[in-house]
């Protein structure tokens, strides 16, 4: 209940969704060795792992059409969730 000029404390903001990595961008280095994996897999892994620390980060079009990105995203999400 509020009285007079009192105001309610501000509500915490919802975490903003992060934009997925562009198709040509090299992702930041992960905590695991992904050398030898295709760029799309590494990007998916980075997006999947980053999805655990805030809003979901996923390129829905690539997830549906690019098997390397999809597998990388699923692996990144699953493996980073276990840590």
N, C-alpha and C positions, 0 to 999 in steps of 0.2 A: 504494500500500500504506500502511496506517495502522498506527501503533505506539502502544501504551499508550493514553493519554487523548486522543490527537490526534483531531481531527474533520475531516471533509472540508469544503472551502469550500462555502458555500450555493450552490445552483443558481440561475441567474437565473430570475426569474419570467416566465412567458409573458405577452405583452401582453394585457391584458383587452380584450374586445370592447367597443366603444363603442356606446351606445344610439343608434339613429337619432333624428333630430329629430321631435318631435311634429307632427302634421298642421297645427297652427295656429301653430307657432312660426316666427318670422322667423329665417332662418339668419344667421350672421355674414357680414359683407361679404367677397366673394371678391376676388381680385386682378384680376379681369376685370369688365367692365361687363355686368351681367345685368339692368339696368333694362328694363322692358317684358316680361320673361319672367314666366310665371305663378309663384305661390308654390310650387306643387308641383315645378316644374322647378328653382327656386333651392334648395329643400330637398334634392332629389336630387343636384344639383351639389355642394352642401356635404357631403353624406354620402359621395358617391363620392370626392371629393378627400380627405376625412378618412380614408378607408379605406386610404390609402397610408402613413399615419404610425402604423400599429399594426394592431389587429384590424379586420376588416371591419365597416363601419358601413352597414347596409342594412336597410330595413323590407321584409322579404320579401313581405308581403301587398300593400303599396303597389306594390312593384316589379312584381308580377305583374298588378295590376289598374289601375294609373294610368300611362298612357303618358307624361305630362309628368314624373312622378317618375322613371320608368325611363330616359327619354332624358336627363334632367338628371344622373342617377347615372352613366350611361355616359359622358357628355361630361365630367363632373367627374373621373372616374377616368382617362380617357384624356388629357385636357389637363394635369392636374396631374402625371401620370406623365412627361410630356415635359419638365417643368421640372427 
